[in-house]
């Protein structure tokens, strides 16, 4: 009986997320465990494929999750998670383009960031010169496994 209640709650959470972000292209049979932190800009191009899993519950992943899944996709960014891919406690920050292929497994606490967040040089940081912030696409191709606590930075291709 407990599994039925758990599945119903997870289904309600996913329904709420889909209502909050109707502009996202949602696949079928997505599984959300726990409560992910999601922030999607309405002018972003976002696709979350069939059978994608977002695991945010530390109790269900004994790798030692430090946090929930958190995914930010900014204005005019492109973000794609293809079919049958899954992640646990991942931190994704997309302001340019992040592509995740099919059958990709992303281990606990992985960070995937396509931006430096701030200028590299102190002179530019002091005057908040945001034009000096570097971004570059990230491509993670089909069947890739990314181990726990890895960091994938801008401009990286894996596959």
C-alpha positions, 0 to 999 in steps of 0.5 A, a space after each residue: 500500500 505504501 508504494 501506491 501512495 508514493 507513486 501517487 505523490 510522485 505523479 502529482 508532483 510531475 503533474 504540477 511541474 508540467 502545469 507550471 512549465 507548459 512550454 516545455 516539450 515533455 516526453 512520456 513516462 517521466 519519473 520524478 523521485 523527491 522534489 527537484 528544484 527547477 527554473 525554466 525560462 519561458 523563452 528557452 527551448 527545452 525537451 525532456 524525453 520519454 522515460 527520463 528519471 530525476 532522482 532527488 531523494 537521498 534515501 533512494 540512492 545510497 551514493 550519498 546525495 548532497 542535494 536535490 536535482 536542480 536544473 536552471 535553463 535561462 532565456 534563449 538557451 537550449 536544453 535537451 535530455 533524451 529518452 531513457 536517461 537518468 540522474 541523481 542529485 544533479 546540478 545543471 545550469 544552462 544559459 547556452 546549450 546542453 544536450 544529453 543523449 539517450 541512455 545516459 546515466 549521470 551519477 550522484 551530485 554531478 554538476 553540468 554548467 555551460 557558463 563560467 557564471 562570472 568573468 574570469 579576470 578580477 578587473 571585469 568582476 569588479 565592474 560587473 562586466 557581464 559581457 566577459 562571461 564565457 559560455 559554450 555548449 555541452 554535448 553528452 552523447 548516447 550511452 555515456 555514464 558520468 560517475 558521481 561527483 564529476 563536474 562537466 564545464 562549458 565547451 565539453 563533449 563526451 561520447 
